[in-house]
């Protein structure tokens, strides 16, 4: 499993993920309200997704699935 993970990191060029620019972030956030909200009592980041307020049509007009996945990969890499 670790070998698959390591290969995925190479295939997706994860070590250079911070060079990825998600210019459509403002429109994306309007269609899909989400983000970090401070930390809990133990210092862990609190991430909130307002799933009930997603505008799916606007979401796919804003960006492609590949770009959205790359955006989330960057967020998760930052969180680590």
C-alpha positions as CSV (number, residue, x, y, z in Angstrom):
1,X,0.0,0.0,0.0
2,X,2.8,2.4,0.8
3,X,4.5,1.7,-2.6
4,X,1.2,2.6,-4.3
5,X,1.0,5.8,-2.2
6,X,4.6,6.7,-3.0
7,X,4.0,6.1,-6.7
8,X,0.8,8.2,-6.6
9,X,2.8,11.1,-5.1
10,X,5.3,10.8,-8.0
11,X,2.6,10.5,-10.7
12,X,0.6,13.5,-9.4
13,X,3.7,15.6,-8.7
14,X,2.6,16.2,-5.1
15,X,5.9,17.6,-4.1
16,X,5.2,20.6,-6.3
17,X,1.5,20.9,-5.4
18,X,2.1,24.5,-4.0
19,X,2.8,25.7,-7.5
20,X,-0.8,24.9,-8.5
21,X,-2.8,28.0,-8.8
22,X,-6.6,27.7,-8.3
23,X,-7.6,31.0,-9.8
24,X,-11.3,30.2,-9.7
25,X,-11.3,29.9,-5.9
26,X,-13.7,32.8,-5.2
27,X,-16.4,31.5,-7.6
28,X,-15.8,27.9,-6.4
29,X,-16.3,29.0,-2.8
30,X,-19.6,30.7,-3.6
31,X,-20.9,27.5,-5.2
32,X,-19.4,25.3,-2.5
33,X,-19.1,26.9,1.0
34,X,-16.3,25.3,2.9
35,X,-13.1,26.1,4.8
36,X,-11.2,26.0,8.0
37,X,-12.6,27.6,11.1
38,X,-10.1,28.2,13.8
39,X,-9.0,25.2,15.9
40,X,-10.5,22.9,18.6
41,X,-9.4,22.9,22.2
42,X,-6.5,20.7,21.4
43,X,-5.2,22.8,18.6
44,X,-6.4,20.7,15.7
45,X,-7.9,22.6,12.7
46,X,-11.7,22.5,12.3
47,X,-12.8,22.1,8.7
48,X,-16.4,22.8,7.8
49,X,-18.3,21.9,4.6
50,X,-21.8,23.3,4.1
51,X,-22.9,20.4,1.9
52,X,-26.5,21.4,2.0
53,X,-25.7,24.7,0.3
54,X,-23.7,23.3,-2.7
55,X,-24.8,24.6,-6.1
56,X,-23.7,21.6,-8.2
57,X,-24.4,23.3,-11.5
58,X,-22.5,26.4,-10.6
59,X,-19.7,24.3,-9.2
60,X,-19.1,22.5,-12.5
61,X,-19.4,25.7,-14.5
62,X,-16.6,27.2,-12.2
63,X,-14.0,24.4,-12.6
64,X,-13.3,20.9,-13.9
65,X,-13.3,17.8,-11.7
66,X,-9.5,17.4,-12.2
67,X,-8.8,20.9,-11.0
68,X,-11.1,20.5,-8.0
69,X,-9.3,17.3,-7.0
70,X,-5.9,19.1,-7.4
71,X,-7.2,21.9,-5.2
72,X,-8.3,19.5,-2.5
73,X,-5.0,17.6,-2.7
74,X,-3.3,20.9,-2.0
75,X,-5.5,21.6,1.0
76,X,-4.9,18.2,2.5
77,X,-1.2,18.4,1.9
78,X,-1.1,21.8,3.6
79,X,-3.1,20.3,6.6
80,X,-0.5,17.5,7.0
